[in-house]
């Protein structure tokens, strides 16, 4: 999948849950020390075991930001796992 496809899937899931994500906030990006860590472009392919930073900012109808949730998602062959859900 590409970053664009993953973002579209996340937005679709949010819509099914009646959440409207802020359009002016990026939902996902690569992780690392560099702010431009690969993958960065919408057409970049995301490989197995890639870790992405997911930032979900919910906008209410009034267009004011009310909540932001940040997590790390490890992409797997059959989907993905949010790293916050792993117990060590």
C-alpha positions as CSV (number, residue, x, y, z in Angstrom):
1,X,0.0,0.0,0.0
2,X,1.0,3.6,-0.4
3,X,0.8,6.3,2.3
4,X,-2.2,7.8,0.4
5,X,-4.1,4.5,0.5
6,X,-3.4,4.0,4.2
7,X,-4.6,7.6,5.0
8,X,-7.7,7.0,2.9
9,X,-8.5,3.8,4.9
10,X,-8.0,5.7,8.2
11,X,-10.2,8.5,7.1
12,X,-12.9,6.0,6.0
13,X,-12.8,4.2,9.4
14,X,-13.1,7.5,11.1
15,X,-16.1,8.4,9.0
16,X,-17.8,5.1,9.9
17,X,-17.3,6.1,13.5
18,X,-18.7,9.6,12.9
19,X,-15.3,11.3,13.4
20,X,-14.1,14.1,11.1
21,X,-10.3,14.3,11.0
22,X,-8.7,17.7,10.5
23,X,-7.7,18.2,6.9
24,X,-4.9,20.5,7.7
25,X,-3.0,18.0,9.9
26,X,-1.1,15.2,8.4
27,X,-2.4,11.8,9.6
28,X,0.7,9.7,9.1
29,X,4.4,9.9,8.5
30,X,7.5,7.9,8.8
31,X,9.3,7.8,12.1
32,X,12.9,8.5,13.0
33,X,15.2,11.3,13.9
34,X,14.8,13.1,10.6
35,X,11.5,15.1,10.2
36,X,11.4,13.9,6.6
37,X,11.8,10.2,7.4
38,X,10.8,7.8,4.6
39,X,8.0,7.2,3.6
40,X,7.0,10.8,3.2
41,X,5.3,11.1,-0.2
42,X,1.7,10.0,-0.8
43,X,2.8,7.6,-3.5
44,X,5.6,6.1,-1.4
45,X,5.0,2.4,-0.8
46,X,4.9,1.2,2.8
47,X,6.6,-2.1,3.3
48,X,6.2,-4.9,5.9
49,X,7.4,-3.9,9.4
50,X,7.5,-0.2,8.6
51,X,6.6,1.9,11.6
52,X,4.4,5.0,11.0
53,X,3.5,7.8,13.3
54,X,-0.3,8.2,13.3
55,X,-1.7,11.5,14.4
56,X,-5.5,11.7,14.6
57,X,-6.9,15.2,15.1
58,X,-10.7,15.3,15.4
59,X,-12.5,18.5,14.2
60,X,-16.1,19.0,15.5
61,X,-18.7,20.7,13.3
62,X,-17.7,24.0,14.8
63,X,-14.2,23.6,13.1
64,X,-12.3,23.8,16.4
65,X,-9.8,21.1,17.2
66,X,-10.9,19.2,20.3
67,X,-8.7,16.1,20.5
68,X,-5.4,14.7,19.1
69,X,-4.3,11.2,19.6
70,X,-0.7,10.1,18.6
71,X,0.4,6.5,18.2
72,X,2.9,4.4,16.3
73,X,1.6,1.8,13.9
74,X,3.7,-1.1,12.8
75,X,2.6,-2.3,9.3
76,X,2.3,-6.1,9.0
77,X,1.5,-8.4,6.1
78,X,-2.1,-8.7,7.3
79,X,-2.7,-5.1,8.5
80,X,-1.0,-3.4,11.3
81,X,-0.5,-3.2,15.1
82,X,-0.6,-0.1,17.2
83,X,2.5,-0.2,19.4
84,X,0.7,1.3,22.4
85,X,-1.4,-1.9,22.5
86,X,1.6,-4.1,22.9
87,X,2.4,-5.2,26.5
88,X,6.1,-5.7,27.2
